[in-house]
Amino acid sequence: MPKAIPSRAEDYSLWYNELVKKAGLAENSPVRGCMIIKPYGFSIWEKMQQQLDIMFKNTGHENAYFPLFIPKSYISKEADHVEGFAKECAVVTHYRLKNDKNGKGLVVDPDAKLEEELIVRPTSETVIWDTYKDWIQSYRDLPLLINQWANVVRWEMRTRLFLRTAEFLWQEGHTAHATQAEAVSETKQMLDVYADFAEKYMALPVIKGVKSESERFAGAVDTYCIEALMQDGKALQAGTSHFLGQNFAKAFNVKFTNKEGKEDLVWGTSWGVSTRLMGALIMAHSDDNGLVLPPNLAPIQVVIIPIYKEEEQLEEIAQKVDKIRNSLISKGISVKFDCRDTHKPGWKFAEYELKGVPLRIAIGPKDLDSGTLEIARRDTKEKKSYPMDGIEDKIQSLLTKIQSNIYNKAQHFKEQNTYQADTYAEFKALLENKGGFVYAHWDGTRETENKIKEETKATIRCIPLGGNEESGKCMVTGNPSTKRVLFAKAY
């Protein structure tokens, strides 16, 4: 049988790490802080990528690619940006190695020092805005709606597979607009795209909001985000969308001639999600037996496992399965027929449970005789027999129900673990004893925000958007507050 994983109650962190490895999603690489994404893990990321790419293109964006290396001087041009990323940058100083004259292998050739150091991109605003100054001349060139699928490097001392690695995969959108209103509208639109993706495909309920000043992206005027709650009561930022104002346009002199014939600076946005979504998917839904994948992102939605004793029986089973499989594929459902003779059916059942395959079908000679199939659901572990006639429609219906059930379960968990605190003592007690999301009043100052973070390890995850106006008093200082903000301990 596949090796068991620790329970969540026993050690949540160990449960997560072991699940990522034993489900065949990723493993640590020889390079400290980096990961190897294995085929099964990458196939989930591909499904995320493919769906997001469709959503980006449906909102008018095009894909492009920009260099991995960024001249150091570019990073220096936007003050807040350099301050935000300086401590995370990997720097290339030389371009050649040579054999050590003492026979000790390869060494850096001191004569191959670069005139200007290159930064391995932590994010691409600087190199992209330097390019935009050549692409944008007049209002006719706007809006410019570009997305890039890429890898980035942010040097991390403490790493965890998918959640925080030195190198990770992501997409980064970078857009330029003629007016502030258009740029703000773009920023909010992409936040909505991320929220729709999280809820409809990841089955992950999220809260949309704007970051406090101290949590804002380096170089942005405003940072919008979606926040999700994991099963251990910690929050995870699942996506961000930034209104950059004219900050990068000023830094890189990106101007255009407007309709009135006057020269003006463009307005910018940037937005992104990363392989961190893989971590969110795992921690929000999975259980002590392995992954629980929403059908909309499962690489294998249905696995069919034959149960037989004689080779002739397998041939008969395979003929029936082939018809069912082809019919399911025609409906856009991904199916695997696992007829390997190297593993017993029980081993396969455990393997696909660990991998989170939404539906498992067992079929043997008795099923062929009775004209029924036993179908097991991963989300509820319910097993039930259904007539083979019309089984394709039943499977499609079950997948829809599973997707909805996984979302509803996560939504219920979020509701059951969301609280309000009116006093600082109550706030501390909730975080200590329950965790989860806590709505509380805050006076809007960085001093109070820092005090809360230092004393409780909780941060302001976001200032929720819309409908949360409620005058009150800051739980720490007693100063006036216009609305509650969302606090949580977070990844």
Summary of the structure (lengths in Angstrom):
residues: 491
radius of gyration: 26.0
end to end distance: 32.4
largest distance: 82.4
contacts: 1602
relative contact order: 0.11
helix: 38%
strand: 30%
